[in-house]
Amino acid sequence: MTKESILITGGAGFIGSHLVRLMVKKYPDTQIVNLDALTYAGDTLKLYEIEELSNYQFVHGNITDTALVKKLFAQYDFDGIIHLAAESHVDQSIKNPLNFAQTNVIGTLTLLETARRAWEGSFEGKLFYHVSTDEVYGSLGAEGKFTETTAYDPRSPYSASKAASDHFVRVYFHTYGFPIVLSNCSNNYGPDQYPEKLIPLFIKNIVQEKLLPVYGDGQNVRDWLFIEDHVDAIDLIFQKGKLGSTYNIGGNNEIKNIDIVQQVISIADKYLGRPKGYSQKLINYVTERLGHDFRYAIDASKIKNELGWAPKTSFEVGIDQTVYWYLNQFDALP
């Protein structure tokens, strides 16, 4: 890695904390600055093992704070940015779309414009990496997969805000020659995810013998990507991705939501010493989510062919590790 100073936004969240830990340890000669607003899903305790390292600095602040972002650029002279900060929960976006537009759109634009002006003399050796989601592509039927050229068709305030931020990032590349790369990933899972997301929420509810709310008939399909595989892909794209390019990152794990629930129940009941199928009684089918996309599926052949990346963790291994981790961390969960 040739970067001397990198800004990672959202580095106290689920994906960000895993990435920050990886990069601080892997690149000891690179200064890593972690900017995070510490909203409900952010937690600096995820970073305790690196907080005393000399090449790591945490900054509590919001990406929409132009004065703060400018101050950080002046202080650290960043030559790389990995932008992960975002409001990301679809249900919350339906309740309060303005928050998502403010953080995901205005926040991204604030970073882009501050970086453009800071790097105005020369973009040589600079890079802005924007991490996004497959939800910007909309919904698939029973066949086909999302590719990097799939037309955008967002169906929720969350995905609309991410689509808008993606467009701004590409506009900066085409208008200003600003150095960018993007990635769009499928559903992440793994240890340390905030328990509002499906897998950790259901593990928590199983332990407490609370209902497991399944939207509609549970037939919606998602592709699942283990967190460690995702951060490895981000690191690789940041180092070797082609300027102006987008890379889809998928786990090759298309699974119906109800099948996810069944697997989590089976593993959790096993580790909890409960009879087989004990927690099946907790499944509760609820009214379909507004704008609920039917199926997501990622074609990750571009990143495999160009950069040599492929997911290493099978869903069977990843989900077992994830359930085991949450059951052992249960008392510390929010």
Backbone as numpy.savetxt, mean C-alpha at the origin, in Angstrom:
# Nx Ny Nz CAx CAy CAz Cx Cy Cz
22.69 1.41 -4.73 21.84 2.61 -4.73 22.72 3.85 -4.73
22.41 4.78 -5.62 23.21 6.00 -5.72 22.58 7.17 -4.99
21.34 7.03 -4.54 20.65 8.13 -3.86 21.31 8.41 -2.51
21.49 9.69 -2.22 22.11 10.07 -0.95 21.08 10.39 0.12
19.91 10.88 -0.31 18.89 11.27 0.65 17.50 11.01 0.05
16.70 10.22 0.76 15.39 9.82 0.24 14.30 10.22 1.22
13.23 10.77 0.70 12.03 11.05 1.48 11.03 9.93 1.22
10.59 9.27 2.28 9.52 8.28 2.18 8.32 8.83 2.93
7.20 8.99 2.24 6.00 9.51 2.89 5.11 8.34 3.29
4.43 8.51 4.42 3.55 7.45 4.90 4.31 6.26 5.44
5.49 6.49 5.97 6.36 5.41 6.39 6.07 4.84 7.76
4.98 5.28 8.40 4.56 4.66 9.66 3.30 3.84 9.48
2.85 3.73 8.22 1.69 2.91 7.91 2.11 1.48 7.63
1.18 0.69 7.11 1.43 -0.74 6.90 2.55 -0.99 5.89
2.34 -0.56 4.65 3.36 -0.79 3.62 4.60 0.04 3.93
4.39 1.28 4.30 5.51 2.20 4.53 6.47 1.73 5.61
5.96 1.23 6.71 6.84 0.80 7.80 7.69 -0.39 7.38
7.10 -1.33 6.64 7.88 -2.45 6.14 8.97 -1.97 5.18
8.62 -1.01 4.31 9.59 -0.50 3.35 10.70 0.28 4.03
10.34 1.15 4.97 11.35 1.95 5.67 12.35 1.06 6.40
11.85 0.05 7.10 12.76 -0.86 7.81 13.71 -1.55 6.83
13.18 -1.98 5.69 14.02 -2.62 4.68 15.11 -1.68 4.19
14.74 -0.46 3.82 15.68 0.43 3.15 16.70 1.03 4.11
16.29 1.32 5.33 17.25 1.86 6.31 18.35 0.85 6.59
17.99 -0.42 6.69 18.98 -1.46 6.97 19.80 -1.81 5.72
19.15 -1.83 4.56 19.82 -2.26 3.34 20.76 -1.22 2.79
20.46 0.07 3.02 21.27 1.16 2.46 21.77 2.07 3.58
22.74 1.64 4.37 23.19 2.41 5.53 23.84 3.74 5.17
24.27 3.92 3.92 24.90 5.18 3.52 23.90 6.16 2.93
22.63 5.80 2.90 21.59 6.69 2.38 20.75 7.23 3.53
20.57 8.53 3.57 19.73 9.15 4.60 18.26 8.93 4.24
17.52 8.30 5.13 16.10 8.03 4.91 15.29 8.91 5.87
14.45 9.77 5.30 13.58 10.63 6.10 12.14 10.14 5.91
11.49 9.86 7.01 10.14 9.31 7.01 9.16 10.39 7.46
8.31 10.85 6.53 7.31 11.88 6.83 5.94 11.21 6.94
5.33 11.31 8.11 4.03 10.67 8.32 3.17 11.54 9.24
1.89 11.63 8.91 0.96 12.44 9.70 0.49 11.73 10.96
0.78 10.44 11.06 0.36 9.63 12.21 -1.14 9.73 12.45
-1.90 9.49 11.39 -3.34 9.33 11.57 -3.57 7.99 12.26
-4.83 7.59 12.40 -5.16 6.42 13.22 -4.41 5.15 12.81
-4.05 5.02 11.52 -3.40 3.78 11.05 -1.88 3.84 11.10
-1.31 4.98 11.49 0.14 5.12 11.58 0.63 4.91 12.99
1.79 4.30 13.14 2.30 3.98 14.47 3.82 3.89 14.42
4.49 4.77 15.15 5.96 4.76 15.16 6.54 3.56 15.90
5.71 2.85 16.67 6.20 1.64 17.33 6.62 0.59 16.31
6.07 0.67 15.09 6.46 -0.27 14.04 7.91 -0.06 13.61
8.49 1.06 14.03 9.82 1.45 13.57 10.85 1.48 14.70
10.48 0.91 15.86 11.36 1.01 17.03 12.75 0.45 16.78
12.85 -0.59 15.93 14.14 -1.26 15.73 15.13 -0.44 14.91
14.65 0.62 14.26 15.57 1.44 13.45 15.65 2.89 13.92
14.86 3.24 14.93 14.73 4.66 15.27 16.03 5.30 15.75
16.98 4.49 16.23 18.25 5.04 16.71 19.35 5.00 15.67
19.06 4.46 14.48 20.09 4.35 13.45 20.39 5.73 12.86
21.66 5.96 12.55 22.11 7.30 12.17 21.56 7.75 10.81
21.19 6.82 9.95 20.71 7.20 8.62 19.18 7.27 8.54
18.54 7.32 9.72 17.07 7.37 9.75 16.59 8.57 10.55
15.57 9.25 10.00 14.97 10.39 10.69 13.46 10.37 10.48
12.71 10.42 11.57 11.25 10.50 11.48 10.80 11.95 11.63
9.85 12.36 10.79 9.27 13.70 10.87 7.75 13.56 10.93
7.16 14.11 11.97 5.71 14.08 12.11 5.13 15.28 11.38
4.37 15.01 10.31 3.80 16.12 9.55 2.97 15.62 8.39
2.27 16.55 7.75 1.32 16.22 6.69 1.88 16.61 5.34
1.68 15.76 4.34 2.19 16.06 3.00 1.48 17.24 2.36
0.36 17.68 2.91 -0.33 18.86 2.37 0.25 20.16 2.95
1.15 20.05 3.89 1.77 21.22 4.53 2.94 21.69 3.66
2.68 22.62 2.77 3.68 23.07 1.81 4.93 23.62 2.48
4.74 24.40 3.54 5.88 25.00 4.23 6.79 23.92 4.81
6.20 22.90 5.39 6.99 21.83 5.98 7.73 21.04 4.90
7.04 20.72 3.82 7.68 19.95 2.75 8.85 20.74 2.16
8.65 22.02 1.94 9.75 22.86 1.42 10.92 22.89 2.40
10.62 22.99 3.69 11.67 23.02 4.71 12.48 21.72 4.70
11.80 20.60 4.54 12.50 19.32 4.51 13.39 19.19 3.28
12.91 19.68 2.13 13.73 19.66 0.92 14.98 20.53 1.10
14.81 21.69 1.74 15.96 22.57 1.96 16.95 21.94 2.92
16.43 21.23 3.91 17.30 20.66 4.94 18.04 19.42 4.47
17.36 18.56 3.71 17.93 17.25 3.37 18.34 17.11 1.91
17.94 18.04 1.07 18.33 18.01 -0.34 18.04 16.63 -0.97
16.79 16.21 -0.88 16.41 14.88 -1.36 16.72 14.70 -2.85
17.21 13.53 -3.21 17.31 13.21 -4.63 16.39 12.05 -5.00
15.63 11.56 -4.02 14.63 10.53 -4.29 13.45 10.65 -3.37
12.26 10.31 -3.88 11.05 10.31 -3.08 10.29 9.01 -3.38
9.87 8.34 -2.34 8.93 7.22 -2.50 7.66 7.62 -1.77
6.61 7.82 -2.54 5.39 8.42 -2.01 4.33 7.35 -1.76
4.14 7.04 -0.46 3.14 6.06 -0.04 2.00 6.66 0.75
2.18 7.88 1.25 1.17 8.46 2.13 -0.18 8.59 1.42
-1.22 8.04 2.05 -2.55 8.09 1.45 -3.59 7.66 2.46
-4.78 8.22 2.31 -5.95 7.63 2.94 -6.35 6.45 2.05
-6.60 5.27 2.65 -6.71 4.09 1.80 -7.90 3.18 2.06
-8.75 3.50 3.02 -9.84 2.57 3.33 -11.10 2.97 2.57
-11.58 2.07 1.72 -12.70 2.39 0.83 -13.94 2.81 1.59
-14.28 2.09 2.65 -15.48 2.43 3.42 -15.39 3.84 3.98
-14.20 4.21 4.47 -14.03 5.57 4.99 -14.15 6.62 3.89
-13.71 6.27 2.69 -13.81 7.23 1.57 -15.26 7.49 1.19
-16.09 6.48 1.35 -17.52 6.65 1.05 -18.16 7.58 2.07
-17.70 7.50 3.31 -18.25 8.35 4.37 -17.72 9.78 4.28
-16.47 9.95 3.89 -15.87 11.28 3.89 -14.91 11.46 2.72
-15.45 11.63 1.52 -14.59 11.72 0.33 -13.66 12.93 0.31
-14.04 14.02 0.98 -13.19 15.22 0.95 -11.83 14.97 1.57
-11.79 14.18 2.64 -10.51 13.86 3.27 -9.59 13.14 2.29
-10.16 12.27 1.46 -9.37 11.49 0.52 -8.86 12.38 -0.62
-9.68 13.31 -1.06 -9.23 14.23 -2.10 -8.10 15.12 -1.57
-8.24 15.56 -0.35 -7.23 16.46 0.23 -5.87 15.77 0.35
-5.86 14.59 0.96 -4.58 13.90 1.16 -4.04 13.30 -0.13
-4.87 12.56 -0.84 -4.37 11.77 -1.96 -4.12 12.60 -3.22
-4.90 13.65 -3.40 -4.71 14.48 -4.60 -3.86 15.72 -4.27
-4.33 16.55 -3.36 -3.60 17.78 -3.02 -2.24 17.45 -2.40
-2.21 16.43 -1.56 -0.94 16.04 -0.95 0.08 15.60 -1.99
-0.35 14.80 -2.93 0.55 14.35 -4.01 1.02 15.54 -4.84
0.10 16.42 -5.17 0.46 17.59 -5.98 1.43 18.50 -5.23
1.25 18.61 -3.92 2.18 19.41 -3.10 3.59 18.84 -3.18
3.71 17.53 -3.07 5.03 16.88 -3.16 5.63 17.06 -4.55
4.82 16.85 -5.57 5.31 16.98 -6.95 5.84 18.39 -7.22
5.06 19.37 -6.86 5.44 20.74 -7.17 6.65 21.19 -6.36
6.70 20.79 -5.10 7.85 21.14 -4.27 9.12 20.50 -4.83
9.02 19.22 -5.21 10.18 18.52 -5.78 10.59 19.13 -7.11
9.61 19.46 -7.94 9.93 20.04 -9.26 10.72 21.34 -9.11
10.28 22.17 -8.18 10.96 23.46 -8.00 12.33 23.28 -7.35
12.42 22.31 -6.44 13.70 22.07 -5.78 14.73 21.49 -6.75
14.25 20.70 -7.71 15.14 20.03 -8.67 15.20 20.76 -10.01
14.68 21.97 -10.07 14.49 22.67 -11.33 15.77 22.81 -12.15
16.91 22.98 -11.49 18.15 23.16 -12.23 18.53 21.95 -13.05
18.29 20.75 -12.48 18.60 19.52 -13.20 17.86 18.35 -12.56
17.20 17.58 -13.41 16.51 16.38 -12.93 17.42 15.15 -12.95
18.64 15.33 -13.36 19.58 14.22 -13.46 19.78 13.56 -12.09
19.60 12.25 -12.03 19.81 11.51 -10.78 18.69 11.61 -9.79
17.60 12.28 -10.16 16.45 12.44 -9.26 15.34 11.46 -9.65
14.48 11.14 -8.67 13.37 10.22 -8.95 12.23 10.41 -7.96
11.02 10.49 -8.51 9.78 10.54 -7.73 9.01 9.26 -8.02
8.86 8.41 -7.02 8.17 7.12 -7.17 6.83 7.20 -6.46
5.77 7.04 -7.25 4.41 7.12 -6.73 3.80 5.72 -6.64
3.40 5.33 -5.43 2.83 4.00 -5.19 1.31 4.10 -5.20
0.67 3.33 -6.07 -0.78 3.41 -6.23 -1.41 2.03 -6.14
-2.65 1.93 -6.59 -3.48 0.75 -6.38 -4.10 0.26 -7.68
-4.43 -1.03 -7.72 -5.14 -1.57 -8.89 -6.60 -1.12 -8.93
-7.09 -0.53 -7.85 -8.50 -0.11 -7.81 -8.80 1.02 -8.79
-7.76 1.70 -9.27 -7.99 2.77 -10.24 -8.55 2.23 -11.56
-8.32 0.94 -11.82 -8.74 0.34 -13.08 -10.22 -0.04 -13.10
-10.87 0.00 -11.93 -12.29 -0.36 -11.89 -12.50 -1.82 -11.60
-13.50 -2.41 -12.25 -13.89 -3.77 -11.95 -13.79 -4.66 -13.18
-13.33 -5.90 -12.96 -13.27 -6.90 -14.02 -14.45 -7.85 -13.93
-14.80 -8.45 -15.06 -15.74 -9.55 -15.06 -15.01 -10.84 -14.70
-15.54 -11.95 -15.14 -14.96 -13.23 -14.77 -13.62 -13.49 -15.45
-13.34 -12.81 -16.56 -12.11 -13.05 -17.32 -11.25 -11.79 -17.40
-9.99 -12.00 -17.81 -9.09 -10.87 -18.06 -8.33 -10.42 -16.83
-7.30 -9.57 -17.08 -6.49 -9.02 -16.01 -6.16 -7.56 -16.32
-5.86 -6.80 -15.28 -5.41 -5.43 -15.45 -3.97 -5.43 -15.96
-3.71 -4.65 -17.00 -2.35 -4.40 -17.44 -2.04 -2.92 -17.23
-0.80 -2.57 -17.50 -0.40 -1.16 -17.33 -1.12 -0.22 -18.29
-1.73 -0.75 -19.34 -2.44 0.10 -20.31 -3.96 0.02 -20.16
-4.43 -0.68 -19.15 -5.88 -0.73 -18.90 -6.41 0.67 -18.61
-7.53 1.02 -19.23 -8.13 2.34 -19.01 -8.60 2.48 -17.57
-8.45 3.68 -17.04 -8.90 3.94 -15.67 -10.42 4.01 -15.62
-10.99 3.43 -14.55 -12.44 3.44 -14.36 -12.76 3.31 -12.87
-12.31 4.28 -12.05 -12.49 4.16 -10.59 -13.96 4.16 -10.20
-14.26 3.40 -9.12 -15.65 3.23 -8.70 -15.94 3.69 -7.28
-14.95 4.19 -6.58 -15.15 4.66 -5.20 -14.41 5.98 -5.04
-14.76 6.79 -4.02 -14.00 8.01 -3.78 -12.51 7.75 -3.55
-12.19 6.63 -2.90 -10.79 6.29 -2.71 -10.09 6.08 -4.04
-10.62 5.19 -4.87 -9.95 4.90 -6.13 -9.95 6.11 -7.06
-10.98 6.95 -6.99 -10.99 8.17 -7.79 -9.87 9.12 -7.37
-9.64 9.22 -6.06 -8.58 10.11 -5.57 -7.20 9.57 -5.96
-7.03 8.25 -5.94 -5.75 7.67 -6.37 -5.57 7.81 -7.88
-6.65 7.65 -8.63 -6.56 7.83 -10.08 -6.14 9.25 -10.42
-6.72 10.23 -9.73 -6.36 11.63 -9.97 -4.89 11.87 -9.64
-4.41 11.31 -8.55 -3.01 11.52 -8.19 -2.09 10.85 -9.21
-2.48 9.67 -9.71 -1.69 9.01 -10.76 -1.58 9.92 -11.99
-2.70 10.50 -12.37 -2.71 11.37 -13.55 -1.79 12.57 -13.36
-1.81 13.17 -12.18 -0.92 14.31 -11.92 0.54 13.90 -12.03
0.88 12.73 -11.51 2.27 12.26 -11.59 2.70 12.11 -13.04
1.85 11.52 -13.87 2.19 11.35 -15.29 2.23 12.68 -16.02
1.36 13.59 -15.64 1.37 14.92 -16.26 2.70 15.61 -16.01
3.24 15.47 -14.81 4.54 16.10 -14.52 5.64 15.50 -15.39
5.56 14.23 -15.68 6.54 13.60 -16.57 6.42 14.15 -17.98
5.20 14.22 -18.49 5.00 14.63 -19.88 5.13 16.14 -20.08
4.73 16.92 -19.08 4.78 18.38 -19.21 6.16 18.94 -18.91
6.77 18.47 -17.83 8.02 19.06 -17.36 9.25 18.17 -17.58
9.03 16.94 -18.04 10.14 16.00 -18.10 10.59 15.55 -16.73
9.70 15.68 -15.75 9.97 15.36 -14.37 10.16 13.84 -14.22
11.18 13.39 -13.49 11.51 11.96 -13.44 10.61 11.18 -12.49
9.76 10.34 -13.04 8.81 9.59 -12.22 8.80 8.11 -12.61
8.37 7.28 -11.67 7.90 5.92 -11.93 6.65 5.72 -11.08
5.78 4.80 -11.51 4.58 4.48 -10.75 4.46 2.97 -10.61
3.73 2.55 -9.60 3.32 1.15 -9.52 1.90 1.08 -9.00
1.17 0.09 -9.50 -0.20 -0.17 -9.06 -0.24 -1.60 -8.54
-0.59 -1.76 -7.28 -0.51 -3.07 -6.65 -1.89 -3.61 -6.31
-1.93 -4.93 -6.09 -3.16 -5.56 -5.65 -3.25 -5.51 -4.12
-4.25 -6.16 -3.54 -4.50 -6.10 -2.10 -3.32 -6.63 -1.31
-2.81 -5.82 -0.41 -1.71 -6.25 0.45 -2.24 -6.93 1.71
-1.46 -7.88 2.22 -1.79 -8.49 3.51 -0.49 -8.90 4.18
-0.56 -9.16 5.47 0.62 -9.58 6.20 0.61 -9.03 7.62
1.65 -9.30 8.39 1.73 -8.81 9.76 1.71 -7.29 9.85
1.09 -6.81 10.92 1.15 -5.38 11.29 0.24 -4.48 10.48
-0.76 -5.03 9.80 -1.73 -4.21 9.09 -2.81 -3.76 10.07
-3.26 -2.52 9.93 -4.26 -1.98 10.86 -5.55 -2.79 10.74
-6.16 -3.17 11.87 -7.31 -4.09 11.82 -8.63 -3.48 11.41
-8.61 -2.64 10.38 -9.83 -2.24 9.70 -9.94 -3.00 8.37
-8.82 -3.53 7.92 -8.78 -4.28 6.67 -9.33 -5.69 6.91
-9.73 -6.35 5.82 -10.50 -7.58 5.94 -9.80 -8.65 6.78
-8.57 -9.01 6.44 -7.92 -10.14 7.09 -7.66 -9.87 8.58
-6.99 -8.76 8.96 -6.78 -8.55 10.40 -8.08 -8.32 11.17
-9.06 -7.68 10.54 -10.34 -7.46 11.22 -11.01 -8.79 11.55
-10.99 -9.71 10.57 -11.64 -10.99 10.79 -10.89 -11.84 11.81
-9.57 -11.76 11.83 -8.81 -12.47 12.86 -9.20 -11.96 14.24
-9.26 -10.65 14.36 -9.63 -10.03 15.64 -11.04 -10.45 16.06
-11.97 -10.43 15.11 -13.35 -10.81 15.44 -13.47 -12.29 15.81
-12.69 -13.14 15.15 -12.72 -14.56 15.48 -12.27 -14.78 16.92
-11.19 -14.12 17.32 -10.70 -14.25 18.70 -11.78 -13.83 19.69
-12.47 -12.73 19.38 -13.48 -12.19 20.28 -14.87 -12.79 20.06
-14.95 -13.72 19.10 -16.21 -14.37 18.74 -17.29 -13.34 18.38
-16.86 -12.35 17.58 -17.78 -11.36 17.02 -18.12 -11.75 15.59
-19.20 -11.16 15.05 -19.63 -11.49 13.69 -18.58 -11.08 12.66
-18.51 -11.84 11.58 -17.61 -11.57 10.46 -18.45 -11.04 9.31
-18.49 -9.71 9.10 -19.36 -9.13 8.08 -18.83 -9.34 6.67
-19.54 -10.11 5.86 -19.14 -10.41 4.49 -20.10 -9.68 3.55
-19.55 -8.81 2.69 -20.40 -8.05 1.77 -21.07 -8.97 0.75
-22.37 -8.71 0.50 -23.10 -9.43 -0.54 -23.08 -10.92 -0.30
-22.70 -11.67 -1.35 -22.65 -13.13 -1.22 -21.22 -13.65 -1.07
-20.27 -12.72 -0.92 -18.89 -13.12 -0.70 -18.16 -13.61 -1.94
-18.76 -13.41 -3.12 -18.17 -13.94 -4.35 -17.20 -12.96 -5.01
-17.06 -11.74 -4.48 -16.10 -10.78 -5.04 -14.69 -11.34 -4.95
-13.90 -11.08 -5.99 -12.57 -11.68 -6.10 -11.48 -10.61 -5.99
-10.46 -10.91 -5.20 -9.31 -10.02 -5.08 -8.02 -10.81 -5.28
-6.98 -10.11 -5.74 -5.64 -10.69 -5.85 -4.86 -10.24 -4.63
-4.23 -11.16 -3.93 -3.57 -10.86 -2.66 -2.05 -10.92 -2.79
-1.40 -9.89 -2.25 0.04 -9.70 -2.37 0.64 -9.61 -0.97
1.56 -10.51 -0.66 2.19 -10.50 0.66 3.08 -9.28 0.80
3.05 -8.66 1.96 3.69 -7.36 2.16 5.18 -7.39 1.86
5.88 -8.44 2.24 7.33 -8.49 1.99 7.63 -8.57 0.50
6.79 -9.27 -0.24 6.97 -9.31 -1.69 6.77 -7.92 -2.29
5.79 -7.19 -1.76 5.51 -5.85 -2.29 6.68 -4.89 -2.06
7.21 -4.88 -0.84 8.29 -3.92 -0.57 9.56 -4.29 -1.34
9.77 -5.57 -1.59 10.90 -5.96 -2.45 10.72 -5.41 -3.87
9.47 -5.45 -4.36 9.18 -4.92 -5.69 9.38 -3.40 -5.73
8.94 -2.71 -4.70 9.12 -1.26 -4.64 10.60 -0.90 -4.67
11.38 -1.58 -3.87 12.83 -1.34 -3.84 13.44 -1.54 -5.22
13.04 -2.61 -5.89 13.58 -2.92 -7.21 13.18 -1.87 -8.24
11.92 -1.46 -8.24 11.45 -0.44 -9.18 12.19 0.88 -8.93
12.37 1.21 -7.65 13.05 2.46 -7.31 14.48 2.47 -7.84
15.13 1.34 -7.83 16.51 1.25 -8.30 16.63 1.13 -9.81
15.70 0.34 -10.43 15.92 -0.04 -11.83 14.75 0.27 -12.77
13.66 0.81 -12.25 12.51 1.09 -13.10 12.84 2.14 -14.16
12.22 2.00 -15.31 12.42 2.93 -16.42 11.64 4.20 -16.18
12.28 5.35 -16.36 11.62 6.63 -16.13 10.34 6.75 -16.97
9.29 7.24 -16.32 8.02 7.42 -17.01 7.16 6.18 -17.04
7.67 5.07 -16.52 6.97 3.79 -16.64 6.06 3.51 -15.45
5.07 2.65 -15.72 4.20 2.11 -14.69 4.44 0.60 -14.62
4.41 0.07 -13.40 4.55 -1.37 -13.19 3.41 -1.87 -12.32
2.71 -2.89 -12.80 1.69 -3.55 -11.99 2.34 -4.61 -11.12
1.99 -4.62 -9.84 2.55 -5.58 -8.89 1.41 -6.43 -8.34
1.43 -7.72 -8.64 0.38 -8.62 -8.19 0.95 -9.86 -7.53
0.10 -10.55 -6.78 0.56 -11.71 -6.04 0.22 -13.04 -6.67
-0.49 -13.00 -7.81 -0.94 -14.24 -8.47 -1.79 -15.09 -7.53
-2.61 -14.42 -6.72 -3.46 -15.10 -5.75 -4.89 -14.56 -5.84
-5.61 -14.95 -6.89 -7.01 -14.54 -7.02 -7.88 -15.44 -6.16
-8.58 -14.84 -5.21 -9.37 -15.62 -4.26 -10.68 -14.89 -3.97
-11.77 -15.63 -3.90 -13.06 -15.06 -3.52 -13.01 -14.65 -2.05
-13.72 -13.56 -1.74 -13.72 -13.08 -0.36 -14.18 -14.14 0.63
-15.21 -14.90 0.27 -15.72 -15.91 1.20 -14.68 -17.01 1.41
-13.88 -17.30 0.40 -12.82 -18.30 0.55 -11.71 -17.80 1.47
-11.43 -16.50 1.41 -10.48 -15.90 2.35 -10.99 -16.09 3.77
-12.25 -15.79 3.98 -12.84 -15.91 5.31 -12.73 -17.34 5.81
-13.03 -18.29 4.94 -12.97 -19.69 5.33 -11.55 -20.10 5.73
-10.56 -19.62 4.98 -9.18 -19.97 5.29 -8.74 -19.36 6.62
-9.11 -18.09 6.84 -8.74 -17.43 8.09 -9.40 -18.15 9.27
-10.66 -18.54 9.13 -11.35 -19.27 10.19 -10.63 -20.58 10.49
-10.29 -21.31 9.46 -9.65 -22.62 9.63 -8.32 -22.50 10.37
-7.49 -21.52 9.95 -6.17 -21.36 10.56 -6.30 -20.84 11.99
-7.16 -19.85 12.19 -7.32 -19.26 13.53 -7.87 -20.28 14.51
-8.89 -21.03 14.10 -9.45 -22.05 15.00 -8.40 -23.08 15.36
-7.55 -23.44 14.40 -6.49 -24.41 14.67 -5.55 -23.90 15.74
-5.05 -22.65 15.56 -4.10 -22.10 16.52 -4.75 -21.81 17.88
-6.04 -21.51 17.87 -6.75 -21.23 19.13 -7.20 -22.50 19.85
-6.96 -23.65 19.22 -7.34 -24.90 19.84 -8.83 -25.16 19.84
-9.53 -24.55 18.92 -10.98 -24.73 18.83 -11.31 -25.90 17.89
-12.51 -26.46 18.03 -12.93 -27.54 17.12 -12.95 -27.03 15.68
-12.68 -27.93 14.73 -12.68 -27.57 13.32 -14.04 -26.98 12.93
-14.00 -25.78 12.28 -15.23 -25.14 11.85 -15.98 -24.40 12.94
-15.39 -24.28 14.11 -16.07 -23.64 15.25 -16.56 -22.24 14.93
-15.72 -21.45 14.24 -16.06 -20.04 14.01 -16.88 -19.80 12.76
-17.29 -20.85 12.07 -18.16 -20.69 10.90 -19.45 -19.96 11.26
-19.90 -20.15 12.48 -21.15 -19.55 12.93 -21.09 -18.01 12.95
-19.88 -17.47 12.90 -19.71 -16.01 12.99 -19.93 -15.31 11.64
-19.92 -16.05 10.53 -20.08 -15.44 9.21 -21.45 -14.78 9.11
-21.43 -13.51 8.70 -22.66 -12.72 8.64 -22.68 -11.95 7.32
-23.54 -12.36 6.40 -23.64 -11.68 5.11 -24.39 -10.36 5.29
-23.78 -9.26 4.80 -24.36 -7.93 4.98 -24.59 -7.28 3.62
-25.33 -6.18 3.63 -25.66 -5.46 2.39 -24.40 -5.10 1.62
-24.46 -5.30 0.32 -23.32 -5.02 -0.55 -22.83 -3.60 -0.39
-21.52 -3.42 -0.37 -20.91 -2.09 -0.30 -21.28 -1.27 -1.53
-21.48 0.03 -1.35 -21.75 0.92 -2.48 -20.57 0.90 -3.44
-20.84 0.71 -4.73 -19.78 0.73 -5.74 -18.77 -0.38 -5.60
-19.18 -1.52 -5.05 -18.25 -2.61 -4.76 -17.82 -3.30 -6.06
-16.52 -3.21 -6.37 -16.01 -3.84 -7.59 -16.08 -5.36 -7.45
-16.41 -6.04 -8.56 -16.58 -7.49 -8.50 -15.25 -8.23 -8.43
-14.31 -7.86 -9.31 -13.08 -8.66 -9.38 -11.89 -7.79 -9.76
-10.78 -8.02 -9.08 -9.49 -7.43 -9.45 -8.52 -8.56 -9.78
-7.73 -8.39 -10.81 -6.69 -9.35 -11.14 -5.56 -8.62 -11.87
-4.35 -8.82 -11.42 -3.18 -8.11 -11.93 -2.37 -8.98 -12.90
-2.03 -8.41 -14.03 -1.04 -9.01 -14.93 0.31 -8.37 -14.59
1.17 -9.13 -13.91 2.46 -8.59 -13.47 3.60 -9.03 -14.38
3.29 -9.33 -15.63 4.34 -9.83 -16.54 5.37 -8.76 -16.88
4.97 -7.48 -16.90 5.93 -6.44 -17.26 7.06 -6.34 -16.25
6.75 -6.30 -14.97 7.80 -6.19 -13.96 8.65 -7.46 -13.94
8.05 -8.61 -14.24 8.82 -9.85 -14.30 9.77 -9.84 -15.49
9.26 -9.42 -16.65 10.08 -9.44 -17.86 11.17 -8.38 -17.86
10.84 -7.17 -17.36 11.80 -6.07 -17.40 12.78 -6.08 -16.22
12.27 -6.43 -15.02 13.08 -6.28 -13.81 13.36 -7.59 -13.09
12.71 -8.66 -13.53 12.98 -9.96 -12.94 12.29 -10.24 -11.63
11.23 -9.45 -11.31 10.53 -9.66 -10.04 9.35 -10.60 -10.20
9.16 -11.45 -9.20 7.96 -12.28 -9.09 7.71 -12.51 -7.61
6.46 -12.65 -7.20 6.19 -12.90 -5.78 6.79 -14.22 -5.33
7.33 -14.23 -4.11 7.98 -15.43 -3.57 7.07 -16.18 -2.59
6.07 -15.50 -2.05 5.29 -16.07 -0.95 3.94 -16.57 -1.43
3.72 -17.86 -1.32 2.40 -18.40 -1.68 1.37 -17.92 -0.67
0.11 -17.88 -1.09 -0.91 -17.40 -0.17 -1.04 -18.33 1.05
-0.88 -19.61 0.84 -1.00 -20.58 1.94 0.04 -20.29 3.03
1.26 -19.99 2.61 2.32 -19.67 3.57 2.08 -18.30 4.19
1.77 -17.29 3.35 1.60 -15.94 3.84 0.43 -15.79 4.81
-0.68 -16.43 4.52 -1.86 -16.28 5.38 -1.63 -16.99 6.71
-0.94 -18.12 6.68 -0.63 -18.80 7.93 0.27 -17.94 8.81
1.30 -17.35 8.22 2.19 -16.46 8.98 1.43 -15.27 9.54
0.51 -14.74 8.72 -0.24 -13.55 9.12 -1.16 -13.84 10.30
-1.94 -14.91 10.21 -2.85 -15.26 11.31 -2.05 -15.54 12.58
-0.97 -16.29 12.46 -0.14 -16.61 13.63 0.39 -15.33 14.27
0.85 -14.39 13.46 1.39 -13.13 13.99 0.32 -12.37 14.78
-0.87 -12.23 14.19 -1.92 -11.47 14.88 -2.37 -12.14 16.17
-2.45 -13.45 16.19 -2.86 -14.13 17.40 -1.83 -13.93 18.51
-0.57 -13.79 18.16 0.48 -13.57 19.16 0.63 -12.10 19.54
0.04 -11.20 18.74 0.11 -9.77 19.03 -1.24 -9.21 19.47
-2.18 -10.07 19.74 -3.56 -9.65 19.88 -3.74 -8.58 20.96
-3.09 -8.73 22.09 -3.28 -7.78 23.20 -2.80 -6.38 22.86
-1.94 -6.26 21.84 -1.39 -4.96 21.46 -2.17 -4.29 20.33
-3.18 -4.98 19.78 -3.93 -4.43 18.66 -4.83 -3.30 19.10
-5.10 -2.31 18.19 -6.02 -1.22 18.54 -7.42 -1.75 18.81
